Amino acid sequence: IIRKIEQAWDEIAPGRELKYTFLVDQLASRYEEEEKWGEIVTYASLLAILISSLGLFGLSLVTVNKKIKEISIRKVNGATIRDIVVLLNKGFIIKIGTGIIIAFPLAYLIMNKWLANYANRISIHPWIFGMAGLIVLTVALLTINWQCWKSARKNPTDTLRAEYFSKHVNNENLIVLRC
């Protein structure tokens, strides 16, 4: 077909060069920058998820260490591991839920504005945000539950004994007996 078009062009405009491009190539060149940005955003998102998971892990470690005495007393009073994990997770779930509630309308507005620049526009469905929320909650709970489960499995007598000795016994008065 291109040869026939070139022959017809030579008949109509002899000596002038025929310049042509394919529509597929034009569309690909238009969206090439978007594809590069998509790749950059993907890597940045993965890095942000990793950093936030590490921060959440550190926050859960600090929270568990602050509540270790409370956890031990609850265990002595008959709390199960499940009760303790639920107690520790409740505060994190509330904070994450608040973040999700704030983030979803902002994400919807930003996506709407970004998608308005395209000729062929897709609609934004609410289930996309629901899935994103479930993924965020799952990653957060997986990050937090390790510390919660580990602290809930500790022997409460060891924790309370260490707490007692750290407050009531001076290092100078401590006598170590070796057998």
C-alpha positions in Angstrom: 0.0 0.0 0.0 2.9 2.4 0.8 4.4 1.7 -2.6 1.2 2.5 -4.3 0.9 5.7 -2.3 4.5 6.7 -3.2 3.8 6.1 -6.9 0.6 8.2 -6.7 2.6 10.9 -4.9 5.3 10.9 -7.5 2.7 11.4 -10.2 1.0 14.3 -8.3 4.1 16.0 -6.9 7.2 14.9 -8.7 10.5 15.7 -7.0 9.0 16.3 -3.6 9.7 13.8 -0.8 6.7 11.9 0.7 6.7 12.2 4.5 4.4 9.9 6.4 4.0 8.5 9.9 1.8 5.8 11.3 -0.9 6.7 13.8 0.3 4.0 16.1 3.7 5.6 16.3 2.2 9.0 16.9 0.1 7.7 19.7 3.0 5.8 21.2 5.2 8.9 21.2 2.5 10.9 22.9 2.2 8.5 25.8 5.9 7.7 26.1 6.3 10.3 28.7 3.3 9.0 30.6 4.8 5.5 30.6 8.1 6.8 32.0 6.2 8.7 34.7 4.2 5.5 35.5 7.5 3.6 36.0 8.9 6.3 38.2 5.7 6.4 40.3 5.7 2.6 40.6 9.2 2.5 42.0 8.6 5.6 44.3 5.4 3.9 45.6 7.2 0.7 46.4 9.9 2.6 48.2 7.3 4.6 50.1 5.5 1.4 51.1 8.8 -0.1 52.4 9.7 3.1 54.3 6.2 3.4 55.8 6.2 -0.3 56.8 9.5 0.2 58.6 8.2 3.3 60.4 5.0 1.4 61.3 7.2 -1.5 62.6 9.2 0.9 64.7 6.1 2.6 66.0 4.6 -0.7 67.0 7.8 -1.7 68.7 7.7 1.5 70.8 4.0 1.1 71.6 4.5 -2.5 72.7 7.5 -1.7 74.8 5.5 1.1 76.5 2.6 -1.2 77.2 4.6 -4.3 78.2 3.7 -4.0 81.9 0.0 -3.6 81.0 0.2 -6.6 78.7 1.8 -8.7 81.5 -0.9 -7.7 84.0 -3.7 -8.5 81.6 -2.1 -11.9 80.9 -1.9 -12.6 84.7 -5.6 -11.6 85.0 -6.5 -14.1 82.3 -6.4 -12.3 78.9 -5.7 -14.5 75.9 -3.1 -13.8 73.2 -6.0 -12.9 70.9 -7.3 -10.3 73.4 -3.9 -8.7 73.7 -3.3 -8.6 69.9 -6.8 -7.1 69.4 -6.1 -4.5 72.1 -2.8 -3.4 70.5 -4.1 -3.4 67.0 -7.2 -1.4 67.8 -5.3 1.9 68.1 -3.4 1.3 64.9 -6.5 0.4 63.0 -8.2 3.6 64.1 -5.2 5.7 62.9 -5.0 3.9 59.6 -8.7 4.2 59.0 -8.5 7.9 59.7 -5.7 8.2 57.1 -7.7 6.2 54.6 -10.8 8.4 55.1 -8.6 11.5 54.5 -6.7 10.1 51.6 -9.5 8.7 49.4 -11.3 12.0 48.6 -8.0 13.6 47.8 -6.9 10.7 45.6 -10.3 10.9 43.8 -9.9 14.6 43.1 -6.3 14.2 41.9 -7.2 11.3 39.7 -10.2 13.1 38.2 -8.0 16.1 37.3 -5.3 14.0 35.9 -7.6 11.8 33.8 -9.4 14.9 32.4 -6.4 15.5 30.1 -7.0 12.3 28.1 -9.2 12.0 25.1 -10.3 8.4 26.0 -11.2 8.7 29.6 -12.0 5.9 32.0 -14.3 6.2 35.0 -13.1 5.8 38.5 -15.0 3.1 40.4 -15.3 3.0 44.2 -14.2 -0.6 44.4 -10.7 0.6 43.4 -10.5 2.7 46.6 -11.9 -0.2 48.6 -9.2 -2.6 47.3 -6.5 0.0 48.0 -7.8 0.4 51.6 -7.8 -3.4 52.1 -4.3 -3.7 50.8 -3.1 -0.8 53.1 -4.8 -2.4 56.1 -3.4 -5.8 55.3 0.2 -4.6 54.9 -0.1 -2.5 58.1 -1.6 -5.4 60.1 1.1 -7.8 58.9 3.7 -5.3 59.9 2.2 -4.6 63.4 1.0 -8.1 64.3 4.5 -9.6 64.5 5.4 -7.3 67.5 2.0 -7.7 69.0 2.0 -11.5 68.8 5.6 -11.6 70.2 4.8 -9.5 73.2 1.6 -11.4 73.9 3.5 -14.7 74.0 6.0 -13.4 76.6 5.9 -14.9 80.0 4.3 -12.2 82.3 6.4 -13.2 85.3 9.6 -12.4 83.5 8.4 -9.0 82.5 7.0 -8.1 85.9 10.1 -9.4 87.7 12.4 -7.4 85.5 10.2 -4.3 86.2 10.3 -4.9 89.9 14.1 -5.4 90.1 14.7 -2.4 87.9 12.7 -0.1 90.3 13.4 -1.6 93.8 16.9 -3.0 93.7 20.1 -1.0 93.4 22.9 -2.4 91.5 25.2 -1.9 94.5 23.0 -4.0 96.8 22.5 -6.8 94.2 24.3 -10.0 95.1 24.7 -12.6 92.5 24.9 -16.2 93.7 26.6 -18.7 91.5 26.2 -22.4 92.0 
